[in-house]
């Protein structure tokens, strides 16, 4: 079954109320000035460190807000979610915190590190179901299960409650920055984070350029914005597991269509090199999706000269044992 608190596009007032509800549950993550990146690009570049968030990803924001809205009388029905990893951890943490049982459907290709994290945060309240090779296959299975069990569905991105939760990342950035923001670099998977950013910037900083970054192997938002309608991709490269979907959310797309100023796609070897660079510069261990925003700087370096730029580091759920694989990809030629 569906449960929604917000049935229309969230307002800035709605987003501020969500931020108050999340206070004490999620971390107010640092906004760090990056000297190496600023020097390299001749700009003032800041990193919004959602990789340091509880569950190491911004996804806890939307998941916790959504689940907290479920009335006590409906909670015994349990919840269902589908995720490639980070949404699952946010749902698992929230279920354990509120003592609600949940079933989470994840693709078989989900990294072991993310599966272990979901088990850790969910404790005895979560059951993991590994289905299919992509997020979309896990999503289809989760919807069928939800219908037969009459459980409450917690969407990963195409939902106004989820968008409002993710919007608190950009709200924090605007409160922390204290100066004019010229460019906000946002990774795009299903589009929840970008949609939330669009809504906040529309009210607080309409002159900011919102730049969306997608994996070249899964350009769902880029293709949809180009066509000005939702596009479903038949085949995607699932390497960037946190940002590879065949179709972005319908709500998210409608918000992003006029909210995103520029969509860029990042190829795999450049993304992997960026992950290595972040580790070398600051010892940052970020997942592929988390490096998308920084990887995008090289593509618009002429535009950002002498500008103030914030890159959202969306997640840090990455197994360091994979660094040899990342190094190999970074040094290969496509």
Buried (B, 14 or more C-beta within 10 A) or exposed (E): EEBEBBEEBBEBEBBBBBBEBBEEBBBEBBBBEBEEBBEBBEBBBBBBBBBBBBBBBBBBBBBBBBBBBBEEEBBEBBBBBBBBBBBBBBBBBBBBBBEBBBBBBBBEBBBEBBBEBBBBBBEEBBEBBBBBEBBBBBBBBBBEBBEEEEBBBBBBBBBBBBBBBBBBBBBBBBEBBEEEBBBBBBBBBBBBBBBBBBBBBBEBBEEBBBBBBBBBBBBBBBBBBEEEEBBEBEEBEBBBBBBBBBBBBEBBBBBBBEBBBBBBBBEBBBBBBBBBBBBEBBEBBBBBBBBBBBBBBBBBEEBBEEBBBBBBBBBBBBBEEBBEEBBEBBEEEE
